[in-house]
Amino acid sequence: MTKLLLVDDEPMLLMSMAANDWELIGIEEVFQASSGLEALDILRQHAIDIVVTDIRMPGMDGLQLCKHIQSHYPRTKCILLSGFGEFEYARAALRYGTVNYLLKPIKDEELMEEVSTVKSGLDNERQQKGNVEQALQTLHVHLPLLREKLLDDLLSGVLLPEDRLIERLREYRLPFRTGIDCNLLLIRMDEAFGESDQDFALYEFAVYNIAAELLDKKYEVWSYKDSYGYLCLLLQKINMDVVDEQELEHAAMEIQSNVSRYLKGKTSILVSETCRFPEEAAGQYRKSLNAFRKVPRSERGIIISTTTTYSLSNSLQSLYSPPGFQQLLEAGRWEDARAKIIDVFAEVQVKKLDTEEHMLEIVYCLTNSFLYIAHLQNKTLMEVTGYDSDIAADPRGLSEIGRVREWADRVLGYLESGSVREIKDTKTKLIVKIHRFIEARIAEDVSLQTIADHVDLHPVYLSTLYKQETKENISDFIMRYRMEKAGMLLSTSDIKIYELASQLGFQNPPYFSRLFKNYYGATPQEYRERYQFKP
């Protein structure tokens, strides 16, 4: 099976090349990449035979890509596309293993003919070397990928029968022994590791090299980067001595020190408990991952273990405090929605709630609201945002407060600009004004007369207009707002019930408690105990 990879940062040209009838010349699979970095990901995951790449691309250009391919995938053939002014520049690519270069603009038949010629050459090479030699060569070239995939499977709980696992370990040249103790190190990149994804990938590689150099005198080291963005190192003592976890913690501190000295960055490292390989490795990985996800990102350059205790009991009050984010968006209260986002991230920083779990909570909560508003516009969220909304697909971005904040502001801006609810409408403005007044004065007088005076309307007319626009009475909104705020404060704070009643405009606490029970089916104290708030 011959696999082709097309690389170009011009979407239309890339689509045009991919649309050719490649099966006609024996190409079974065609992959596309819009950058050199994306091409590297595809090369790591698939055994690509032929790469057609443009010479001019941002970040990693075509020459750099060809050079990387020659170093890491020597059997992969490259065809370089270049403009007329880059002719001599393109010729230099021949020393990077490029089999040919074509001048742009390129005709489809010329490209097909060139790829067909390169494929024929590859077919001849395979035939000459024979099936056995080819299989060995393929194994050698893709050994890093195969090792990473096997470790990913093991830590994900995909356990092979012991005889097959031993065979795989031997084939992949991994000197790990079954039935022997092992440990895990999870390394989190904390700060100052470059802005671009390409820079970050290089720093990750450098951190791994530093760790391996410090550990491989006493330990067998097997590593990969997991889907959450952690560098995972599985370790097994070379001399089969009992593992000293304190020794590992000291090694982790050395890794941090060297990373700081040579790379000017910080890492946090988790040292797992000792476990049996392979049957206990997946459970220990899950336990380690769970422990790390509770650690705030603001706590940088630390050493932790699976027994380190971090509490997630603090709740993001500003995220759930009424009015809810979805209510603000639905009412077209864009500035209030922005203010709520500011409050949420301010609370995150003050309370040190910048854990991966809390970031995930924020992303999913906001995403649900964003989806709801997009669907009101009869669009998908991807359509509204121009395919620029899926932060959940980026583990590194999902865990960093700055990137989550930037994403939230960006998507909110897209929704505002495409909203079908025009805030210029006078009645809509009036409803927003009423809600803001109630929310700001909920502990004071929010009678119909007071609200009418604020908006300069007769109480009867105001009541009728509000009911027409919102399909509920003002008193219903006030009661719902009070009860939702009461529920949020009871589940997230240790406020006394009589103080809570006063904050919400009730002078008689027992009366407040009766209303609360009618609304939630539980007294304030029962509601608090149900959510087990721990001050």
C-alpha positions in Angstrom: 0.0 0.0 0.0 1.5 3.3 -1.1 0.7 6.4 1.0 1.0 10.0 -0.2 1.3 13.1 1.9 0.5 16.5 0.3 1.8 19.6 2.2 0.9 23.2 1.3 -0.4 26.2 3.2 -2.7 27.3 0.4 -6.0 25.6 1.1 -7.3 25.8 -2.5 -4.1 24.4 -4.0 -4.0 21.6 -1.4 -7.7 20.7 -2.2 -7.0 20.7 -5.9 -4.0 18.4 -5.6 -5.9 16.0 -3.3 -8.8 15.9 -5.7 -6.8 14.0 -8.4 -7.6 10.4 -9.2 -4.6 9.0 -7.2 -6.0 5.5 -7.3 -5.4 5.5 -11.0 -1.6 5.4 -10.4 -1.7 3.0 -7.5 -1.8 5.5 -4.5 -4.2 3.9 -1.9 -4.2 6.7 0.7 -3.7 10.4 0.5 -3.1 12.6 3.5 -3.1 16.4 3.6 -1.2 18.9 5.8 -1.3 22.7 5.8 2.1 23.2 7.6 5.4 21.4 8.2 4.4 20.8 11.8 1.1 19.2 10.9 3.1 17.0 8.4 5.4 15.8 11.1 2.4 14.6 13.2 1.1 12.6 10.2 4.5 11.2 9.5 4.7 10.0 13.1 1.3 8.3 12.9 1.5 6.8 9.4 4.1 5.1 7.3 4.2 7.7 4.5 5.9 6.7 1.2 5.9 9.9 -0.8 5.7 13.6 0.4 4.9 16.4 -2.0 5.6 19.7 -0.3 5.7 23.4 -1.1 9.0 25.1 -0.5 7.5 28.3 1.0 5.5 27.8 4.3 5.4 29.6 7.6 7.2 27.9 10.5 8.9 24.8 9.1 9.4 25.3 5.3 9.7 22.6 2.7 13.5 22.3 2.9 13.4 21.9 6.7 10.7 19.3 6.3 12.7 17.4 3.7 15.8 17.5 5.9 13.8 16.1 8.9 12.3 13.4 6.7 15.8 12.3 5.5 17.0 12.1 9.1 14.0 10.3 10.5 12.3 8.5 7.6 15.0 7.8 5.1 12.8 5.6 2.9 10.2 8.3 2.4 10.7 10.2 -0.9 10.1 13.9 -1.3 9.0 16.0 -4.2 9.4 19.8 -3.8 7.2 22.4 -5.3 8.8 25.8 -5.9 8.3 29.1 -7.7 10.5 30.2 -10.5 12.5 32.6 -8.3 13.3 29.7 -5.9 14.8 27.5 -8.6 18.4 27.5 -7.3 17.1 27.3 -3.7 15.1 24.2 -4.6 18.1 22.6 -6.2 19.8 22.7 -2.8 17.1 20.3 -1.6 18.6 17.4 -3.5 21.1 16.9 -0.8 18.2 16.4 1.6 16.9 13.4 -0.2 14.5 15.2 -2.5 14.0 13.1 -5.6 12.8 15.9 -7.7 11.4 19.4 -7.8 8.6 20.9 -9.9 8.1 24.5 -10.8 4.8 26.2 -9.9 2.2 26.6 -11.2 2.1 22.8 -11.6 -0.4 21.0 -13.9 -2.3 18.0 -12.4 -1.0 15.7 -15.1 2.7 16.7 -14.4 2.3 16.1 -10.7 0.6 12.8 -11.3 3.3 11.7 -13.7 6.1 12.7 -11.2 4.4 10.9 -8.3 3.9 7.8 -10.5 7.6 7.8 -11.4 8.6 8.0 -7.8 6.1 5.3 -6.9 7.6 3.0 -9.5 11.0 3.6 -8.1 9.8 2.7 -4.6 8.1 -0.5 -5.9 11.4 -1.5 -7.5 13.3 -0.9 -4.3 10.8 -3.0 -2.3 11.0 -5.8 -4.8 14.8 -5.8 -4.7 15.2 -5.9 -1.0 12.5 -8.5 -0.4 9.7 -8.8 2.0 11.7 -9.7 5.1 14.3 -6.9 4.7 11.5 -4.5 4.0 9.6 -5.5 7.1 12.7 -5.1 9.3 13.5 -1.7 7.7 9.9 -0.5 8.3 10.1 -1.7 11.9 13.4 0.2 12.5 12.1 3.4 10.9 8.9 3.4 12.8 10.3 2.0 16.1 9.7 5.2 18.1 6.1 5.4 17.0 5.5 1.7 17.7 7.1 2.0 21.2 4.9 5.0 22.0 1.8 3.3 20.7 2.5 0.2 22.8 3.0 2.2 26.0 -0.1 4.2 25.2 -2.1 1.0 25.0 -0.6 -0.4 28.2 -1.3 2.7 30.2 -4.8 2.9 28.7 -5.5 -0.6 30.0 -5.1 -2.6 26.8 -3.2 -5.5 28.2 -1.8 -8.1 25.8 -1.3 -11.8 26.8 2.0 -12.1 28.5 3.7 -14.1 25.8 2.6 -11.6 23.1 3.8 -8.7 25.2 7.2 -10.3 25.8 7.4 -10.8 22.0 6.5 -7.2 21.4 9.1 -5.9 23.9 11.8 -8.0 22.2 10.8 -6.8 18.7 10.7 -3.2 19.8 14.0 -3.5 21.7 12.6 -2.6 25.0 14.4 -4.3 27.9 11.4 -4.2 30.2 10.6 -7.4 32.2 7.1 -8.6 33.2 6.4 -9.3 36.8 9.0 -6.7 37.9 8.3 -3.4 39.8 8.1 -0.2 37.9 7.3 3.5 38.5 6.0 6.4 36.5 7.2 10.0 36.2 4.7 12.5 34.8 6.3 15.8 33.7 4.2 18.9 33.2 5.7 21.8 31.2 4.9 24.9 33.3 6.4 28.1 31.7 8.9 29.8 29.4 9.0 27.1 26.8 8.4 29.1 23.7 5.3 30.6 22.1 4.7 28.5 19.0 3.7 24.8 19.0 6.9 24.0 17.0 9.1 25.6 19.8 7.1 23.8 22.4 7.6 20.4 20.7 11.4 21.0 20.6 11.5 21.9 24.3 9.5 18.8 25.1 12.1 16.8 23.3 14.9 18.6 25.2 13.2 17.9 28.5 12.9 14.2 27.7 16.6 14.1 26.8 17.6 15.7 30.1 15.4 13.3 32.0 16.7 10.2 30.2 20.3 11.2 30.6 19.8 11.5 34.4 17.8 8.3 34.7 19.2 5.8 32.3 22.2 4.9 34.4 20.0 3.1 36.9 16.7 2.7 35.1 15.3 1.5 31.8 13.3 4.4 30.4 10.3 4.1 28.2 8.4 7.3 27.3 5.6 9.0 25.3 3.5 12.1 25.4 -0.1 11.3 26.5 -3.3 12.9 25.2 -3.4 15.3 28.2 -0.1 16.8 27.3 2.1 15.2 30.0 5.5 13.6 29.3 5.1 10.1 30.7 8.2 8.1 31.6 7.8 4.4 32.6 10.9 3.3 34.7 12.2 -0.1 35.7 15.4 -0.6 37.8 18.2 -2.1 35.6 19.7 -4.2 38.4 16.3 -5.3 39.8 16.9 -3.7 43.2 14.0 -2.5 45.3 12.9 0.9 44.0 13.6 3.8 46.3 10.9 6.4 45.8 13.0 9.0 47.6 15.8 8.3 45.1 13.3 9.0 42.3 12.1 12.2 44.0 15.7 13.3 44.2 16.2 12.5 40.5 13.0 14.5 39.7 14.5 17.5 41.5 17.7 17.1 39.4 15.6 17.1 36.2 13.9 20.3 37.3 17.2 21.9 38.2 18.8 21.0 34.8 15.7 22.1 32.9 15.8 25.4 34.7 19.5 25.8 34.1 19.7 24.8 30.4 16.2 25.6 29.1 15.2 28.5 31.4 11.9 26.9 32.1 10.0 25.2 34.9 8.5 21.8 35.1 6.3 20.1 37.7 6.9 16.3 38.2 4.8 13.6 39.7 6.5 10.5 41.1 4.1 7.6 41.2 4.0 4.7 43.7 5.8 1.5 42.8 3.6 -0.9 40.9 3.9 -4.3 39.1 4.6 -4.3 35.4 2.5 -4.6 33.3 -0.7 -5.4 35.1 -0.7 -2.5 37.6 0.8 0.1 35.3 -2.6 1.4 33.9 -4.1 1.8 37.3 -1.1 3.7 38.6 -1.2 5.9 35.5 -4.8 6.8 36.1 -4.2 7.4 39.8 -1.2 9.7 38.9 -3.2 11.5 36.2 -6.0 12.1 38.6 -3.6 13.5 41.3 -1.9 15.9 38.8 -5.2 17.3 37.4 -6.0 18.6 40.9 -2.7 20.6 41.0 -3.2 24.4 40.2 -1.1 25.6 37.2 0.0 28.5 39.4 1.9 26.1 41.5 5.0 25.7 39.3 8.2 23.7 39.6 6.9 21.3 42.3 7.4 17.7 43.1 4.3 15.7 44.0 3.2 12.1 44.5 0.0 10.2 44.1 -0.6 10.6 47.9 -0.3 14.4 47.7 -3.7 15.9 48.7 -5.3 18.7 46.8 -8.9 19.7 47.4 -11.4 20.5 44.7 -14.1 21.6 47.1 -13.8 25.3 46.3 -16.4 26.1 43.8 -16.4 28.7 41.1 -19.2 30.9 42.6 -19.0 33.5 39.9 -19.5 30.9 37.1 -22.9 29.8 38.5 -24.1 32.9 40.3 -27.3 34.2 38.7 -27.9 35.5 36.2 -26.4 32.5 34.4 -24.1 32.9 31.4 -26.7 31.4 29.1 -29.3 33.8 30.3 -27.0 36.8 29.6 -26.3 35.5 26.1 -29.9 34.8 25.3 -30.9 38.3 26.4 -28.2 39.9 24.3 -26.4 41.2 27.4 -22.9 41.0 25.8 -21.2 43.4 28.1 -22.6 41.7 31.2 -21.4 38.3 29.7 -17.9 39.8 29.3 -18.0 41.1 32.9 -19.0 37.6 34.1 -16.0 36.0 32.2 -13.7 38.6 33.9 -15.2 37.7 37.3 -14.8 34.0 36.7 -11.1 34.2 35.8 -10.4 36.7 38.6 -11.9 34.2 41.0 -9.8 31.5 39.5 -6.6 33.5 40.1 -7.5 34.7 43.6 -8.6 31.2 44.9 -5.9 29.4 42.9 -8.5 27.3 41.1 -6.4 27.0 37.9 -6.4 23.2 37.9 -7.1 21.2 34.8 -10.4 20.1 36.3 -11.6 23.6 36.9 -10.5 24.7 33.5 -12.4 21.8 32.0 -15.5 22.9 34.1 -15.3 26.4 32.7 -14.8 25.2 29.1 -17.8 22.8 29.2 -20.0 25.3 31.0 -19.3 28.1 28.5 -19.4 25.7 25.6 -22.9 24.6 26.5 -24.1 28.2 26.5 -22.3 29.0 23.3 -23.8 26.0 21.6 -27.3 27.0 22.7 -27.0 30.5 21.3 -25.4 29.2 18.1 -28.3 26.8 17.6 -30.8 29.7 18.2 -29.1 31.2 15.1 -29.7 27.9 13.3 -26.0 27.4 13.0 -23.4 25.1 14.4 -20.8 26.7 16.8 -18.2 25.9 14.1 -20.1 27.9 11.6 -20.5 30.9 13.9 -16.9 31.0 14.9 -15.4 30.1 11.5 -14.1 26.7 12.7 -12.2 28.4 15.6 -13.9 27.2 18.7 -12.8 23.7 19.7 -10.3 24.3 22.5 -11.2 20.9 23.9 -9.2 19.4 21.1 -6.0 21.1 22.4 -4.9 19.4 25.7 -2.2 22.1 26.3 -4.6 24.9 25.6 -7.3 23.4 27.8 -5.1 23.3 30.8 -3.8 26.9 30.6 -5.8 29.8 32.1 -4.6 32.3 29.5 -5.6 30.2 26.5 -9.0 29.3 28.0 -9.7 33.0 28.7 -8.6 34.0 25.2 -10.9 31.3 23.7 -13.9 32.5 25.8 -13.5 36.1 24.8 -13.0 35.2 21.1 -16.1 32.9 20.9 -18.2 35.5 22.7 -17.1 38.1 20.1 -18.1 35.8 17.3 -21.5 35.2 18.8 -22.2 38.8 19.4 -21.2 39.8 15.8 -23.5 37.2 14.3 -26.4 37.4 16.8 -29.9 37.6 15.4 -31.1 39.3 18.5 -30.5 43.0 18.0 -29.7 44.7 21.3 -30.7 48.0 19.6 -34.3 47.1 20.0 -35.9 49.4 22.6 -37.9 46.7 24.4 -34.9 44.4 24.6 -32.9 47.3 26.2 -35.7 47.8 28.7 -35.7 44.2 29.8 -31.9 44.3 30.2 -32.3 47.5 32.3 -34.9 45.9 34.5 -32.8 42.8 35.1 -29.7 44.7 36.0 -31.7 46.9 38.4 -33.1 43.8 40.2 -29.7 42.0 40.3 -28.0 45.0 41.8 -30.7 45.7 44.4 -31.9 42.3 45.3 -31.3 42.9 49.0 -33.4 46.1 48.9 -36.7 47.2 47.6 -37.4 45.6 44.2 -41.2 46.1 44.2 -43.0 46.7 40.9 -43.4 50.4 41.9 -39.7 50.8 42.6 -38.7 49.2 39.3 -41.3 51.3 37.4 -39.9 54.5 38.9 -36.4 53.4 37.8 -37.5 52.9 34.1 -40.0 55.8 34.1 -43.0 53.7 33.3 -46.4 53.2 34.9 -46.4 49.9 37.0 -49.4 48.4 35.2 -47.9 49.1 31.7 -44.5 47.9 32.8 -46.0 44.6 34.1 -47.9 44.0 30.9 -44.9 44.8 28.7 -42.6 42.6 30.7 -45.0 39.6 30.5 -45.4 40.1 26.7 -41.6 40.1 26.2 -40.5 37.4 28.6 -43.6 35.2 29.0 -43.3 35.5 32.8 -44.2 38.0 35.5 -41.5 40.3 37.1 -42.3 38.7 40.4 -41.5 35.2 39.0 -38.1 36.4 37.8 -37.3 38.0 41.1 -38.2 34.8 43.0 -36.3 32.6 40.6 -33.2 34.9 40.9 -33.4 34.9 44.7 -33.7 31.1 44.9 -31.0 30.4 42.4 -28.6 32.7 44.2 -29.6 31.2 47.5 -28.8 27.7 46.2 -25.5 28.7 44.8 -24.4 30.4 48.1 -25.5 27.5 50.2 -23.5 25.0 48.2 -20.4 27.1 47.8 -20.0 29.1 51.1 -20.5 28.9 54.8 -22.9 31.9 55.0 -25.4 31.7 57.9 -29.0 31.2 56.8 -30.3 34.4 58.5 -27.5 36.4 56.8 -28.4 34.8 53.4 -32.1 35.7 53.9 -31.1 39.3 54.6 -28.8 39.4 51.5 -31.7 38.3 49.4 -34.2 40.9 50.7 -36.0 38.7 53.3 -36.4 40.2 56.7 -38.1 37.1 58.1 -35.7 34.1 57.9 -38.4 31.4 58.6 -40.4 32.9 55.8 -37.4 32.6 53.5 -36.8 29.0 54.6 -40.5 28.1 53.7 -40.2 29.7 50.3 -36.8 27.9 49.7 -38.3 24.5 50.6 -41.3 25.1 48.3 -38.8 25.9 45.5 -36.2 23.1 46.0 -38.1 20.5 48.1 -35.6 20.8 50.9 -34.8 23.3 53.7 -31.7 25.5 53.3 -29.9 23.3 55.9 -30.9 20.1 54.1 -29.8 21.6 50.8 -26.4 22.5 52.2 -25.9 19.0 53.7 -26.8 17.4 50.4 -24.0 19.3 48.7 -21.7 18.7 51.7 -20.1 22.2 51.8 -16.8 22.1 53.8 -15.6 25.6 54.8 
